[in-house]
């Protein structure tokens, strides 16, 4: 891509700015330091855990202080502190011991113990999370026909969706147990395709596959994968799919059984991959006890994940193999949360029973190696005859906060030589979370292309697609979210919307400032206010004739936050179908309005099921009369009575696939990443979210599974 030529210069420019970066801070009610959680035990030993920052990434790790303050009348003896981390991509540095002991803390005395968390040693901090190397290792023996057929049907569609987010994706594939050429993957070059971004090549191998053969020497496949050119600074994932334990191969397993059944040769093959930072995720397709042990072992050993396909296919909303592959690949493009905790045990010397006490204190830390998500809205306005203005509203979002954003633009034709001249603009005009930039004096039919970059506070770089525009009247299609701002008092802005073949459309208008607006032309459309609550209103727009372009003219004073407009029509889905549809949020479709019903006599729950874990959506639920019922997210289902409902799905962060599920029991995730779906804006979401986690962790006095 032409824009990639400028990345080195761009990164240098942005990193100079990063010298003055500010990390997000979160405060608890009782403390003014960064991340703090305190427990005052009944025994008067006050335990406080705090960190110097909320995020681990390229900018470094976090230093945690555990303060033990004896405010009681009895000494605390034999204090033992065991620090731990729950989550991916982080580990403790060797600077401080994980287990620390204090002989005695007298009344009125206190001390501080330190622990430091940093990126896992398999990560360098320079990973490019818009890139990935993914190796598929596939069993093609006689028992795998169903799985092969499912991947054949979905592979190219899956890779097309993946490359919308992971712009530099390479996929390779190794087949074992395939008797057409050789059941041993290293014995024939027809058994594999090395890393490529030409997915048709991989697809050709997949389509050639037939389920035959009876030997599963997948240790040789891992050995072969280790010889490939895995890129150093990108996330790396190997997905192995099979239903049998490892048979002896030509390389791994030559010799006694002990050499390949969890033995030295298989261990070496897996270790070599692990040392390159390659995570192995495994999919069990059979019920063999040995393969379950082996596939769990290689996943655990490399920090990966192991799932049983039959279990996933038996869920109320079945998950098939292509969905697993896509979801695991997309999970490389998001932030993760690590629970940093300390288990504290001590003896209270009361001169009588000398009771032993055990308390846990914990807080969450963000692991951020993912690029920011960038929402782009543009409005083309004809000021006078053949005189157009292009207004851009750019909203980068990231859990670590945004450091800077830049715009690159050209009015050259991208489709004809020579190469275009790209112009650089550092975005400096910012209102709330959004940057604005305008281009005036444009003419009808003129080419105008642009893309946006954003750097978060952990120096992760996000880049949008190239928006290749032709300057002309530009009504917005269904599924669009438009964000804009007024930069002066007594301003106005007109936005047009395309009703396509529909008769009725629905408009969500959200603004924290006083706003008036009118619908144009009045004679062609009727409008009905359906719902009004707080800062937003929902209108039904009905076309009265053949004109399907409705315009809304907004009036207001200088904005302090973005004005947000969502536009869609009602997707009517039956109760029988609602649980079986996957919806896609991408750069073009950013909100979805669905109508369905709960037919169970005792009601049910609306759950939001994520197929791509980086996506966060919030579902606003209304009854048939447009009364607000509540909000559902992936982290919290919503109880509903029997009846008809409208579900307005709003994008919070990133892109991906999800489904709406109605059932008798809630289907939710405990992934902290999804909990940020609450709140009016991402900045306040993060603050509220962090504080709520701190408050909840202050109450956590429980045993933790190691």
N, C-alpha and C positions, 0 to 999 in steps of 0.2 A: 504494500500500500504506500501511496506517495507520502502520506502524513508521517509514516514511520521514519522517513529520512531525517525528520527534524527532532526526533525524540531525545537524542543526546544533548543537543543545545537546549531543548526545553527543560530537561531534568536539571542541567547545570544552573539554568536561570532560576528555577523554582527552589532548588536546594539552597541557593544563597538566601532566599527569603526565609527558609526554614530555620535559620539561625535564631529567629525571634519567635519560634513556635510556642504556643501555649497549650498545655494539656488540659483536657476537661477535668474539672474538680467536682467532687460531690461531698456534701457535708451532712453529718447526722444532726439530729436536733440538739444533742448535748455537747457537741464538739465543733471546733472550727478548723481542725486540721483536715487533710485531704479526704481519704476514705477511712472512716473510723466506725468501729462497732465495739460496744462495751457491754459487759455483763457484770452486774453486781450480785454476787452469790449471797445466799442467806448467811454464809459463814464470814461475810465482810471482806473477802478477797476480791477486789475489783479487777477484772481482766479486760484489757482494752487492746484491740487489734486495729492497726491503721497502716495505710500504705502511702507512699509519697506521690503516686499517680494512679490512674485507673487503668492504664493500657500498657500492654507489652507489644512491642513491634520492632521496626527497624531502629527506632530511637532509643531502644534499650529495654531493660526489665523494670521490675518494681521492687522496692525495698520495703519490707514490712517490719513494723515495730510491735512487739507484744509486751505491753506494760502489765506487771503484776504489782498491785498496790494493796498492801495489807492495812485495811482501815478498821480491823476488828481489835479484840483484846487478847486473842490467842495467837501464838506463833504458827506459821505454816511451814511444815517440815517435809523434806523429801519431795520437793516439787519436781515433777517430770512433765516436760512439754514435748509432744510429738506433732510436728508440722506435716501437713499433707496437701496434695493437689488433686482435685477431681476435674478432669477435662483433657482436651487435646492440645498438643503443640506447645506445652510448657513443662518446665522442670526446674528444680532448685539448683542454684549455682553451688559450687563447692566452698564458697566463702564462709558459710555458716553451717554447722551440723543440723541435720534434720531432727535429731533428738537432742534436747538440751535439759540439763538438770541443775537444780538449785537446792543446796542443802537446807537453808533456813531463811525465812523472811519474817522478821520480827514485826510486831505491831508498830504502825507508824512508818514503816519502811516500804520502799518500792524499788523495783529494778526493771530494766528493759532488755528483752532478748530480741535478736534480729534474725531475719531469714530473707533470702533474696530469690525471687523467681524470674526466670528468663525464658527465651525461646528454647524449645527442645533442640538438642544437639543435632538432630537431623535437618533442622532449618538454619539458614544463614541469615535470614532477615532481608535478603535481596530477592526473594522469590517474586516472580511476576505473576500475579494472580489473575491476569487476563490471558494467561497462557497455561498450558497443561500438556503433559505427556501421559497417555493412557494406553496400557497394554492389556488386551483381552486374551486370556488363556482359556481355551474352550475344549471340553471333552466332546469328541465326535464318535464315541463308541455307540453301540447299537441301542442303548437305553435313552438317548438324548434327542430323539426326533422332534418332540413337541417344543423343546427349548430352542432348537435350531430353527424351526419354522417361525417361531415368534420373533426371533432376532432378524431373520430374513425379511419379514414383513415391515419392520419398524426401523431398520438401521439408518437409512439415508434421511428419513424424517427426523430421527433422533439427532443425528449429527448436524442437520440444518438448524435445529433449535439451539443446540449447544454452542455453535459458532456465533450466534447472535450475542452471546455474553463472553465466551472464551474465544477471543478473536484469533489467537495463535494456538490452536488445538492441533495436536498430532495424535493419531491413533495407530497402533500396531496390533497384529493379531497372530497368535500361535495356536495351532490345532494339534491335539494329541489323541491317540487312540483311533486314528483315521486310517483304515486299511487301504484306501484307494491308492495312496502313494507309499506311506509307511506309517505304522502306528507310533513310531519314534520320531518326535518333531525335528530333531537335528539331522535325521537321515535324508530328508528331501527338502529342497527350497520351496516346493509346492505346499509345504505345511505351514508357511508363515508369510506374513507381509510385515516388513520392518516399518518403523515410524514414518508416517506420511500425512500430509494434509489433503491428499487426493483420496477422498473417502470412497470414491467409486472403485478404487483398487481393492480396498478392504471388502467392500460390498461384493465384488466379484468372487472373492474367496468364500465369503459367507454363502452366497447363492450356489456355489459349487458343492458345498458340504452335503454329505449324506450320512445318516447315522448308521455306521457299521464298524466292526472291529470290537475287540474284547479286552485289549490291554490299555492300561491307563498310566503311562510313565510320565506323569506331570512334573516330576522332579527334573527331568530333562528340559521341559518347557521353561521352568524357572531358571535353569542354568543358561539356556539360550537367551532369555530376556535380559539376563545380566550382561551379555556381550553387546547389547545395542547401545546406541548413542543417546542415552538419556541426557537431557539438558540440565546443566548445573543449577540454574537459578529459577526453575519453574516447579510448580507442584507436580508430583509424580505418583501415579496410581497404577497398580496391577490388580486386575479383577480376574479371579480364577473361578470357573464354573465346572462342577463335576459331581459324580455320584459314587465314586469309588476311591479307596485308599491308593497310595502311591505304589505302582508296580516298578520293578527294577527296569532301568533304561539302559541306554548305551553309554551314558556318562554318570548319572546319579543312580546308584544302586548296583554297581558292578561289585559283586562280592556277597558277603553274608547279609541276611535280613537286617541285622543290626546296623548296617551301613546306610539303609535308606528308609526304614520305618522309624521316623523321628530320630534317626541316627546321624552319624557325623557328616555323611555326604549331603543329605537333605538339609541338615542344619547349616552347612557351609553355603549351600545355594541360597537359602533364605537369608542368612546373615549378610552375604554379599549384596543382596538387594537392599536390605535394611540400612547398611552402611552408606548407601548412595542416597538415602532419604526417601526410598520408595516404600509406600504403604501398600500392603496387600489386603484387599477385601475379598472374601470368599463367599460363594453361593453354593450351598448344599442342595442337590436335587434328588437325593435318595435318602435311605434310612440306615445306611451302614454306620455302625458305631465307630468303626475305625476312621472313616472319612470325616465323621463329625469331630472326632478328637483332633485329627490332623488339620482340618480346615480351621477349627477354632484356634489351634496352636499357632499356625502361621499368621493368622490375623492378629491375635493378641501380641505375638512376638514383635510384629512390625508396627503396632499401633493402629491396626486396621479394624475391620468390622466383619463379622460372620453372620449370615442369615440363612434360614431354611426356606427355600422357595415354596415348598408345599404349605408351610405355615402362612406365608404371605398370600398365597393364592386362595386360602380358605377364609381370609378376612371378609367382613361384610362388603368392602370395596376391594376386590382382589388386585394384587400388585404382581405384574408379570416381569419377566427377566429384562426386557428392554427398559422398563421404567426404573428398575433398580440400577442398571448401568448409567442411565441418564442422571438420576438423582445423585448418585455417588460422584459423578464427574462434576456436576454443578455445585456440589458442596465445597469445592475448592475455592469458590468465589465469594465467600462471606466471612464475617467475623465469628469468633467462638468465645465462649465464656468459661473461665476456669474458676472453680471454687477453691479458694485458699483458706485453709482451716488450721486450727491448733487445738489438739486435745490436751487438756491440762488436768493432771492428777496430783493431789497433795494430801497430807495428813494434818489435821488440825489438832494441835497439842493443847487439849483443854484440861489436862490433869486427871481425866477420868476415862472416857471411852476412846479418846483419840480417834475420832471418826475419819474415814478416808472419803474424799470428795473427788468427783470427776465432772468436768465441764468442757463443752466445746464452744469455740467462738469462730466465726467464719465470715468471709465476704467474697464478692465476685470481682474478678479482674477480666478485662477484655483482651483477647488475643486478636490483633488487627494486622493482617498482612494482605487484606483484600482492598481493591480499589474502591473509591467512592462511587456511589450511584448518582447519576446526573440527570435530573429532569429538565427538559428543554421545551419551552413553549414559544411559538412565534406567531405574530399577528401582522398581516400585510394590509395596510390601509391606503386607499387612494385619496390623497389630500386634495387634488384637483385633477384636471384632465392630464393623463399620462405622467402624473407626479405621485410616486408611491413612497411610503415609509415602511421599513421593516423593523418591528420592535421585538427584541429578544428578552425573555425572562429565563434565567438559568438558575436552577436550585440544586446545588450539589448536596448530597446527604451522606453522612458517615457517622458511625457510632463513636468515633474518636474525635470528631469535629473537623471542620474544613479550614485549611491554612490559606489557600489561594486558588484562583481559577483564571483560566486564559481562554481566549477565542482566536481561532485561525479562520480567515475568510479569503475567498477569491471570487472575482467575477469572470474568470476565464471559463471556457467550456471544458469540463472534465473529460468529455468523450472524444475530443479531437486533439492531436498534437499541436504545439509542443506541450511539455509539462506545465501545469499552472504555476503562477506565482502566488504563494500563500503569504498573507499579511498577518502580523501578530498583534494582538491587543491584550494587554493585561487588564482584566476586569477589576475595576476599583469602585464603581458605584454600586453600593450594596444597601439594600433595605431589608431588615429582618434577616432571613436566611438566604435571600435571593439576590443575584446580580442582574443588572439590566444594561442593555446596550442597544442603540438605535442606529439605523442607517437611513439617511434621507436622500431625496433626489434620484430615486431609482425609477426606471422606466418599464413600461409593460413589455413582457417578453424577455427581459434581461435575465441572464444567468446569474445566480448568486448561490455559492456553496460555502458551508462553514462546518466546523466541528469544535467541540469544547473539551478542554482538559481541566482536571481539578486535582489538587494535592491535599491529602488529609494531614492531620498533625503528626501522624506516624510515617510520613513521607511515602505513602502509597499513592500511585498515580492512576487516575481514571481517565478514560478517553471515550467519547461518544462515537457513534457512527458519523459518517459525512452526510449532512443534510444538503441535498442537491436540489435547489429550488428554482422555479421559474416565477418571476415576479408577475403576479396577476391576482384577480379576485380569488380568494381562497377560503371557501366555507369549510368548517370543520366537520369531519365525518363522525358517525356514532362511535362511542368508545373512547372519545377524546377527553383529556383533562387539559384545560387552558389556565395558566397562571399569569397574572399581569399586575402591574403597579402603576399608580399615578405619581408623577414626580413633581407636580405642582398643584396648587389649589385651583378649583373651578375647572377641572380637567374632564375630558370625556373620551371614550373609546368604544368603537363599534366592532362586534365580533359576529360573524355569520356562521350559521350551522346548517348542515345538509341533512335533510330528512330522508334522502334516498327514495326507496319505494314505500316507506312507512307513512301512515297517516298521522300517527301520534309519536311524539318524542318527549323526553323528560329531561329537565334542566335543573341541576343542583347549583345554586349560587351561594358562595360562602365568603363572608367578609367580616373582619373585626371592626372595620370603620363604617361610618354612616355612608350609605350607598343608595342611589336611586337609579332606576333604569326603565327603559320602555322597549316594547317589542315592535319590530318593524318588518314589513308593512302591516298595519293594523287590519286592513281589509282582507288580507289573505290568511290570517291565522286567528284562532281563539286561544286564550290562555286561562289556566285555572290554577290557583294556589292550592297545593295539596297538603303541604306541611311546612310549618315554620317553628323553628326552635333555636334559641340562642343566636348564633352568628350565621345560620344558614337557612335557606328556603328551598323548597322543591316545587317546580311548576310543571304542569302538563301543557304541552303545545300541540294543538290540533290544526292540521292543514285543512283549509276550507275550499281550496281549489287546486289547480295544477302546479302552482308555485311551491317548490319544496325547499327554498332557501329562506330561512327565517333569520333575522338579524336582531341583536340585542345591543342597545346603546346604553352604556353605563356612564354615570356622572358621579364625581366625587372629588374630595380634596387630597392632599398629599398623603400617600400611603405609608404606614408604619410596618405593615405586613402584607403578604401577597393576597390578592383577591383570586379565588379559586372557582372555576366553573367546570362542572362535569356534565357530559351530554351522552345520552344513550336512549335506546328504545327497550321495551320490555321483552325479554326472552322468556316466553311461556314454556315451562317444563313440567311435565306431569309428575305425580308422586312416584310412579313406576320408574321414571327415567332419571330423576334428580340425582340419585346416588351413583349413576353410571356415566356421568359426563365429566370430562376433564376440561377445565377452562384455562386459557392461556393469557397471561399478562405479558405484553412486550412493549416495544417502543411506540407502537401504533395504538394498541388497545390497552388503556390504563384504568378503565373502570367498566363494570358490567352490572346491568340491572336485570335481575331474574325474578320471575313470579312462579311460585310453586305452592304446594299445600301439605298440611299435616293431616293425614286421614285416620291415624290410629285413635281409637276412642279415648285413650288415656293421654293423648298428646305424645310428645317426643322431644328430642334434642336436635338442634342444628349444630353440626360440627363442621369445622373448616380443616380439611386434610391437605397438607402440603406434599406435593410430589417433588418439588425442587426446594430444598431447605433454605436457600438464600432469599426466597421471596417472602415478604411480609404483607399481608392484606388485612383489612378491617371490614367486617360485614355489618352494615346497618340494617336492622330488621324492622319492618313496618307491617301492621295488619292490613286487611283489605280496605280499610277506611283511611289508611296512611297515618295511623297513630303509631308513634315510636314505641317499639317493644324492648329493644336493647341492642347490644353489640355482641357479635361472636368473632372470635379469633381462633387461631390454631391452638392457643394456650387455654382458651376457656369457651366451652360450648354454651348455648343459650337454650333454656327450657321453653317449649312452645305448647300451647293448647291446640286442639283440633281447629283447623281453619285455613284460610288462604293468606299468603304472606308475600311481601316484596322484599328481596334481598339486594341491597345496593352494595356492591363490592368496590372498595376504595383501595388503591395501591398506596402502601406506606413506604416500601423500600424494595428496590430491585425488580427483576422480572422472573417469570417461571410459571409452572403449572400447579393448579390446585383443584379440589372438588368440594362441593357442598354436599354434606351427608346428613340425612334425617333418619334417626333411629331411636330406639328405646333407651339406649345408653350413650353417654357422651364419648366421643373419640377425640382425645386431646393429647398434646405433647407437653413434656416438662422441660423442653429446651428453653433456656433463659433467653436466647436470641429472639424467640417468638413473643416473649412477654413485652417487648418494647412496642408492640402494636397498640398500646393504649396512650391516650393523651392528644392534645390539640396540635402539637407540632413536634418534630423529631427532637429538637433541643430540649424542650420541656419533658418529652417522653423519657429521654435518657436520664435527666436529673431525677425525675420522680421514680423511674425504674431503679436507679442505683440506690436511692434512699430507701425504697421499699425493701430491696434485697438486704440492705444493712439492718433494717428494723427486724425483718424476719429472721436473719441469721443470729440476731441477738437473743432470740428465743430458742435457738436450736441447741438443746442439751440432749443429745441422742448419740447412739452408737452409729458409726459410719463404716460401711463395707469397704475394706481395703482392696 
